[in-house]
């Protein structure tokens, strides 16, 4: 019989005193990055500049964004290490300009930039003192978070944008452990937001187990949504149409 685990919003609140499982998260990001680099390396000059599944972005835009995001994560880990404020990006305009500039590079330069920036990220992560993982930094949404959240954010960036590259890798291809992490984080972003309708979401995994989340005010009438884990994740992140989970599935606001 399938096991059903019930959750309300994010399953457990992370605090600055929690001992983060940094080693397993670094390993998860490394595995995802290996798949990403293998995918990008097999492209050529034509395919790397073909459209991605993100409107207005080529695959080169996505690759350039992933490289700059890795460097942005290094900035946050530097902040955690030193205690000196080091924002992820100088500004949103600078971030966008760097992505646009990188999108014009040739295939080899794009790959080497991604590989080098990923290497810088892993060096920063593996050498960060354990106590620094609980230091507060300010990530992309503008909220203070413990530094170990940077690992989860990078995992999401790599896994989701690998799907956005539209090279045959879909949400259903994400490993089970990573899928659950990403679903947890996507649901957490929606928790407590007034623009999100009350939801009861049941997620079915390929191993026969299921997990249920409730989002929104308790005891209120809510939309009931059920689907396979990869499809639900795509819907939560705005990549999959609501109709893929049933006609009554609501359209969600942007998750960030």
Secondary structure, 3 states (H helix, E strand, C coil): CCCEEEEECCCCCCCCCCCCCHHHHHHHHHHHHHHHHHHHHCCCHHHHCCECCCCCCEHHHHHHHHHHHHHHHHHHHHHHHHCCCCCCCCCHHHHHHHHHHHCCCCHHHHHHHHHHHHHHHHHHHHCCCHHHHHCEEECCCCCEEECCHHHHHHHHHHHHHHHHCCCCCCHHHCCHHHHHHHHHHHHHHHCCCCCCCCEEEEEECCCCCEEEEEECCCCCCCEEEEEEHHHHHHHHCCCCCHHHHCCCCCCCCCCC
